[in-house]
C-alpha cells in the first residue's frame, strides 16, 4: 500500500488544490506518467484528477512538504496554547494584584474580560460581514508556514484557504481554533483566580465619582443574575452599598469572590466554550462534504486528458466478437510476464536477439508514440521482469533516464542491458562510465551481458 493511500479526504483534496495552484502560477507540469496512472486506476473524473495530483505531489515533493507543514502547524498550535495559558494566568494576577491593596471590582472585571469581549465582538462583526479569519487565526497560519521551512510548501496554505473558503469552512475551522485558544486563556485565568483567592486575603471595593450607589447596585445585580442561576454566590444589597470601602467581613469577601468568579465564568469562559463547540461541529460536518470544483479552469483542462469523450460516452451496445487487431511489438508470452525492450538502437544493429520461450519482445522505442503506447500497456499489464537494452555509445540524456525510470515503475523487476559495441567498433569508456553512474544514481541494476537466463527463469 502506498503511503498516499492513508491520506484523509481533506488531505487528498488539499494536495490536489495545491497542484492546481502550482500549475496556475508556474505553468503545466510534465504529467504524462501521472495521467497514464490516473487513467489506469479508473474511477470518475474527480478521482482521476486526485490520483494524478497525488502522484505529482509525491514525485515533486509536495507530499513531504505537507507533512512538514502539518508538523509546523502542530508546533504553532502548541505555542499558541502555551501563550494562551500564560496570558490567562497573567490576566488573573493583574486583576487581583498582590493583596496589599483592596481590589477595585470593575477594574478587575475589565482586566479579566475586556480584551475577550472586544475580540468576541470583532469576531461576530467579521462573521456577519462574511469575514473568514481573525487576526489570531491568520497568525497561526503564518506561523505554520514559517515553522515548516520548506519552499515546496509555498502553495499549501493558500490552497487550504481557497478550498475551505469555497465551501464556507474557513470561518468554522479558524473559529474553532480561536475560541479554543480563548477557552484555554480564560480557563487558566479562572484557575489562577481560584488559587489566589484560596491562598490570599483580598478586600473588594467599588469606586465611582459620577455614579451613585443605586446605579452600582443595579449593575452588580444585573451582571450577577445569570451567574446566580448557575449556582454562584452573590452579595446582597447591603453588602454592595457598604463596599464603597473595603469590608473586613469574611462573608462579604466570599460573596464578592463568588460574584467575580461567576461573572468571569458566565460571560467569559462559557460563551467561548459554546461557540467553540458550534464551530467544531460545523467544521466536522462540512469537512466530510468537501469536493473539487470541476468548473475551475485548471480542472477543465484535465478533462480531455483524463476522461476522453469516447470514454465518457460509455458503452452503448456490446461489441461483436471479432479478432483483435494486432498492434506493433505485441507482447509474446504475457502470462509469464517477461519482456525485452530496446531504446533508440542503431538501424544497423540486428534486433531482436533470439529470445527464450515465454519472453516477449516490445520492439525498439524510437518515437514518443511508441513510448506512450508501451507505457500505457504496462500500466494495465505490468511486467513481472523487464529487461531494457540501451546503446552505451549514446549519452545517457535526461529524457532516456526518465523513460527508464517510468519503465522501472511499471515492472516487478528490471535490469538494464548495456549492449556491446558492434563488430569493429569500441565503446567509449568515459561514456560507459557515465551510463553506469547514472543508473547507479537511479538504483537500477545493469550489466553488459545478455540477461536472457534472468528473463526466462527469474535468476541467473
C-alpha positions in Angstrom: 0.0 0.0 0.0 1.3 3.4 -0.9 1.7 6.0 1.9 -0.6 8.2 -0.1 -3.4 5.7 0.4 -3.5 6.6 4.1 -4.3 10.3 3.4 -7.6 11.6 4.7 -10.2 13.0 2.3 -9.3 16.6 3.3 -5.5 16.0 2.7 -6.2 14.5 -0.8 -8.3 17.5 -1.9 -5.7 19.8 -0.3 -2.8 18.4 -2.3 -4.9 18.4 -5.4 -5.7 22.1 -4.9 -2.0 22.8 -4.2 -1.0 21.2 -7.5 -3.7 23.2 -9.4 -2.3 26.5 -7.9 1.2 25.5 -8.7 0.3 24.8 -12.3 -1.7 28.1 -12.4 1.3 30.1 -11.4 4.2 28.2 -12.9 2.7 26.5 -15.9 1.7 22.9 -16.7 3.8 20.1 -15.2 5.2 17.2 -17.0 2.4 14.8 -16.3 2.4 12.1 -18.9 3.1 9.2 -16.5 0.7 10.8 -13.9 -2.1 10.8 -16.5 -1.5 7.2 -17.5 -1.5 6.0 -13.9 -4.7 8.0 -13.2 -6.4 6.6 -16.2 -5.3 3.1 -15.4 -6.7 3.4 -11.8 -10.1 4.3 -13.3 -12.9 6.0 -11.5 -14.8 9.2 -12.2 -13.2 12.5 -13.2 -12.6 13.8 -9.6 -11.0 10.6 -8.6 -8.7 10.7 -11.6 -7.8 14.3 -11.0 -6.9 13.4 -7.4 -4.9 10.4 -8.4 -2.9 12.5 -10.9 -2.3 15.3 -8.4 -1.2 12.9 -5.6 1.3 11.2 -7.9 2.7 14.5 -8.9 2.8 15.7 -5.3 4.8 12.6 -4.3 7.1 13.0 -7.3 7.8 16.7 -6.8 7.9 16.8 -3.0 4.5 18.4 -2.1 3.5 15.4 -0.1 6.5 15.5 2.3 6.1 19.3 2.3 2.5 18.8 3.5 3.8 16.5 6.3 6.3 19.2 7.4 3.6 21.9 7.2 1.4 19.8 9.5 4.3 19.5 11.9 4.8 23.3 11.8 1.0 23.7 12.3 1.0 21.5 15.4 4.1 23.3 16.8 2.4 26.7 16.2 -0.7 25.4 17.9 1.3 24.3 20.9 3.0 27.7 21.1 -0.4 29.4 20.8 -1.8 27.2 23.6 1.1 27.9 25.8 0.8 31.7 25.2 -2.9 31.5 25.9 -2.4 29.7 29.3 0.4 32.1 30.3 -1.7 35.1 29.3 -4.7 33.9 31.2 -2.7 33.5 34.4 -1.3 37.0 33.8 -4.8 38.5 33.5 -5.8 37.0 36.9 -2.6 38.3 38.6 -3.1 41.7 37.1 -6.8 41.8 38.2 -6.2 40.8 41.8 -2.7 42.2 42.5 -0.6 41.2 45.4 -3.3 41.6 48.1 -1.7 44.7 49.7 -4.5 47.0 48.4 -8.2 46.4 48.0 -9.4 45.1 44.6 -11.4 47.6 42.6 -14.2 45.3 41.3 -14.9 46.8 38.0 -11.2 47.4 37.2 -10.6 43.7 37.9 -13.6 42.7 35.8 -12.3 44.9 32.9 -8.8 43.3 33.2 -10.3 39.8 33.0 -13.0 40.2 30.4 -12.2 43.5 28.5 -10.0 42.1 25.7 -12.0 38.9 25.5 -15.3 40.9 24.9 -13.6 43.2 22.3 -12.2 40.3 20.3 -15.5 38.4 20.6 -17.3 41.4 19.2 -14.8 41.7 16.4 -15.2 38.0 15.5 -19.0 38.4 15.5 -18.8 41.5 13.2 -16.3 39.8 10.8 -18.5 36.7 10.8 -21.6 38.8 10.0 -19.8 40.7 7.2 -18.6 37.4 5.6 -15.0 37.6 7.0 -13.1 34.3 7.2 -10.3 34.6 9.7 -9.5 36.6 12.7 -6.1 38.1 13.4 -5.3 35.1 15.7 -6.2 32.6 13.0 -4.1 34.3 10.4 -1.2 34.5 12.9 -1.4 30.7 13.3 -1.4 30.2 9.5 1.6 32.4 9.1 3.5 30.7 11.9 2.6 27.3 10.5 4.2 28.2 7.2 7.3 29.7 8.8 7.9 26.7 11.0 7.6 24.3 8.0 10.6 25.9 6.4 10.1 24.3 3.0 9.9 26.2 -0.2 7.7 23.4 -1.7 5.1 24.3 0.9 4.5 27.8 -0.6 1.2 26.8 -2.2 -0.2 24.7 0.7 -1.6 27.5 2.9 -3.3 29.4 0.0 -4.6 26.1 -1.3 -6.1 25.2 2.0 -7.8 28.6 2.4 -9.2 28.5 -1.1 -10.5 25.0 -0.7 -12.2 25.8 2.7 -13.5 29.3 1.6 -15.1 27.7 -1.5 -17.2 25.6 0.9 -17.6 28.2 3.6 -15.5 26.3 6.1 -12.7 28.8 6.8 -14.7 30.7 9.4 -15.6 27.5 11.2 -12.2 25.9 11.2 -10.3 29.0 12.3 -13.2 29.9 14.6 -12.8 26.6 16.5 -9.0 27.4 16.8 -9.6 31.0 18.1 -12.3 30.1 20.5 -10.2 27.2 21.7 -7.3 29.5 22.4 -9.5 31.9 24.3 -11.0 28.9 26.2 -7.5 28.0 27.4 -6.8 31.6 28.4 -10.0 32.1 30.4 -9.8 28.7 31.9 -6.2 29.5 33.0 -7.5 32.8 34.4 -10.2 31.1 36.4 -7.8 28.5 37.8 -5.4 31.3 38.8 -8.3 33.3 40.4 -9.3 30.3 42.5 -5.7 29.7 43.5 -5.1 33.3 44.5 -8.5 33.7 46.3 -7.8 30.4 48.2 -4.3 31.4 49.4 -4.5 35.2 49.9 -6.9 37.6 51.7 -8.4 40.2 49.4 -10.6 43.1 50.1 -13.1 44.3 47.5 -14.3 47.9 46.8 -16.2 49.8 44.2 -15.3 53.4 43.5 -17.1 56.0 41.4 -17.4 59.7 41.0 -20.2 60.1 38.5 -22.5 57.2 39.5 -24.4 56.9 42.8 -24.6 53.7 44.9 -28.0 52.8 43.5 -26.6 52.6 40.0 -23.8 50.4 41.2 -26.3 48.1 42.9 -28.3 47.7 39.7 -25.2 47.0 37.6 -23.9 44.5 40.1 -27.2 42.6 40.4 -27.7 42.7 36.6 -24.3 41.1 36.0 -24.8 38.6 38.8 -28.3 37.4 37.8 -27.2 34.8 35.3 -24.2 33.5 37.4 -26.6 33.3 40.3 -28.8 30.9 38.2 -25.7 28.7 37.7 -25.1 28.5 41.5 -22.5 31.2 42.1 -22.8 33.2 45.4 -23.8 36.9 45.1 -23.5 39.8 47.5 -26.8 41.2 48.9 -27.8 44.9 48.5 -26.5 45.9 51.9 -23.1 44.4 51.2 -23.0 46.1 47.8 -23.8 49.5 49.3 -21.3 49.0 52.1 -18.5 48.0 49.7 -17.7 51.6 48.8 -14.9 50.9 51.3 -13.2 47.6 51.9 -15.1 45.4 54.3 -13.3 43.3 56.8 -16.3 40.8 57.0 -15.3 37.4 55.7 -18.9 36.8 54.4 -18.6 39.9 52.2 -15.2 38.8 50.9 -16.6 35.4 50.0 -19.7 36.9 48.3 -17.6 39.2 46.1 -15.2 36.4 45.3 -18.1 34.2 44.1 -19.5 37.1 42.1 -16.2 37.7 40.4 -15.7 34.0 39.6 -19.3 33.7 38.4 -19.2 36.7 36.1 -15.8 35.6 34.6 -17.1 32.1 34.0 -20.6 33.1 32.7 -19.5 35.9 30.4 -16.0 34.7 29.6 -15.4 31.0 29.5 -19.0 29.8 28.8 -19.5 31.8 25.6 -16.1 30.7 24.2 -17.0 27.0 25.1 -20.3 27.1 23.4 -19.0 29.0 20.3 -16.0 26.6 20.1 -18.3 23.6 20.1 -20.5 25.2 17.5 -17.6 25.9 15.2 -16.1 22.4 15.7 -19.4 20.8 14.9 -19.9 22.8 11.7 -16.3 22.1 10.7 -16.6 18.3 11.2 -19.9 18.3 9.3 -18.6 20.4 6.4 -15.3 18.7 6.1 -17.0 15.4 5.1 -18.8 17.2 2.3 -15.7 18.7 0.6 -15.4 18.2 -3.1 -13.4 19.5 -6.1 -14.9 22.4 -8.1 -14.7 20.9 -11.6 -15.7 24.2 -13.1 -12.2 25.8 -12.3 -10.1 26.3 -15.5 -7.3 24.1 -14.2 -9.5 21.1 -13.8 -11.4 21.8 -17.0 -8.1 21.4 -18.9 -7.6 18.0 -17.5 -11.0 16.7 -18.6 -9.9 15.7 -22.1 -6.7 14.1 -20.9 -8.2 12.1 -18.0 -11.6 11.3 -19.4 -11.6 11.3 -23.2 -15.0 11.9 -24.9 -15.2 8.3 -26.1 -14.8 7.0 -22.6 -17.3 9.5 -21.1 -20.0 8.3 -23.6 -19.7 4.8 -22.2 -20.6 1.5 -23.9 -24.0 1.8 -25.7 -24.0 -1.7 -27.4 -21.9 -4.7 -26.8 -19.2 -5.2 -29.4 -19.5 -8.1 -31.8 -17.0 -10.9 -31.5 -14.0 -10.1 -33.7 -10.4 -10.9 -33.8 -8.3 -8.3 -32.0 -6.4 -6.1 -34.4 -2.6 -6.7 -33.9 -0.5 -3.9 -32.7 3.2 -3.3 -33.4 5.5 -5.0 -31.0 2.7 -7.0 -29.4 3.7 -8.9 -26.2 4.5 -12.5 -26.6 4.1 -14.8 -23.5 2.3 -12.1 -21.5 1.3 -14.7 -18.9 4.9 -15.3 -18.0 5.4 -11.6 -17.5 8.9 -11.4 -19.0 9.6 -8.7 -21.6 12.6 -7.3 -23.5 12.5 -3.7 -24.9 15.2 -1.6 -26.5 15.6 2.2 -26.6 16.8 4.1 -29.7 19.0 1.5 -31.3 21.1 2.0 -34.5 19.3 0.6 -37.6 22.5 -1.4 -38.4 22.2 -3.4 -35.2 20.2 -6.7 -35.8 17.2 -6.8 -33.4 15.7 -8.6 -31.6 18.1 -11.3 -30.5 17.0 -14.9 -30.1 14.6 -14.9 -27.1 13.8 -17.8 -24.8 10.3 -19.2 -24.8 7.8 -17.1 -22.9 9.8 -13.8 -23.2 8.0 -11.1 -25.1 9.5 -8.6 -27.5 8.3 -5.0 -27.1 10.5 -3.8 -30.0 12.6 -0.6 -30.2 11.3 2.6 -28.8 12.2 5.4 -31.2 9.2 7.8 -31.1 7.1 9.4 -28.5 4.0 7.5 -29.7 5.8 4.1 -29.3 6.8 5.1 -25.7 3.3 6.2 -24.8 1.8 3.1 -26.2 4.1 0.7 -24.3 3.8 2.6 -21.1 0.0 2.6 -21.5 0.1 -1.2 -22.0 2.4 -1.7 -19.0 0.1 0.4 -16.8 -2.6 -2.2 -17.5 -0.4 -5.3 -17.6 2.8 -4.7 -15.6 5.7 -6.9 -16.5 7.0 -9.3 -13.9 10.5 -9.0 -15.3 11.6 -6.3 -17.7 15.0 -6.0 -19.5 15.8 -2.7 -21.1 18.5 -2.7 -23.8 20.4 0.6 -24.2 23.2 1.5 -26.6 26.0 3.0 -24.4 27.5 4.7 -27.4 24.8 7.3 -26.9 24.9 9.7 -24.0 22.5 9.0 -21.1 20.4 12.1 -21.6 17.7 13.1 -19.1 14.8 12.0 -21.4 16.2 8.5 -21.7 16.8 8.2 -18.0 13.3 9.5 -17.3 11.8 6.9 -19.6 13.9 4.1 -17.9 12.5 5.3 -14.6 8.9 5.1 -15.8 9.6 1.6 -17.2 11.0 0.6 -13.8 7.9 1.7 -12.1 5.8 -0.5 -14.4 7.6 -3.8 -13.7 8.2 -6.0 -10.7 11.9 -6.3 -11.5 14.0 -4.6 -14.1 17.5 -4.9 -15.5 19.3 -2.6 -17.8 21.3 -4.3 -20.6 24.2 -2.1 -21.8 24.8 -3.5 -25.2 28.3 -4.3 -26.5 29.6 -2.4 -29.5 29.0 -3.8 -32.9 31.9 -5.7 -34.5 34.8 -3.5 -35.5 33.8 -0.7 -33.1 34.9 0.1 -29.5 32.9 1.6 -26.6 33.9 4.9 -25.2 35.0 4.1 -21.6 34.0 7.6 -20.4 30.5 7.4 -21.9 30.1 3.8 -20.5 31.1 5.1 -17.1 28.5 7.9 -17.4 25.8 5.3 -18.0 26.9 3.2 -15.0 27.0 6.3 -12.7 23.6 7.5 -13.9 22.0 4.0 -13.5 23.6 3.7 -10.0 22.0 7.0 -9.0 18.7 5.6 -10.1 19.3 2.5 -8.1 18.8 0.2 -11.1 20.8 -3.0 -11.7 22.7 -3.1 -15.0 25.0 -5.4 -16.8 26.8 -5.8 -20.2 25.9 -9.4 -20.6 22.6 -10.5 -22.1 20.1 -11.2 -19.3 18.3 -14.0 -21.1 18.5 -16.5 -18.3 17.1 -14.0 -15.9 14.3 -13.1 -18.2 13.4 -16.8 -18.7 13.7 -18.1 -15.1 14.0 -15.0 -12.8 17.5 -15.8 -11.8 20.9 -16.1 -13.4 
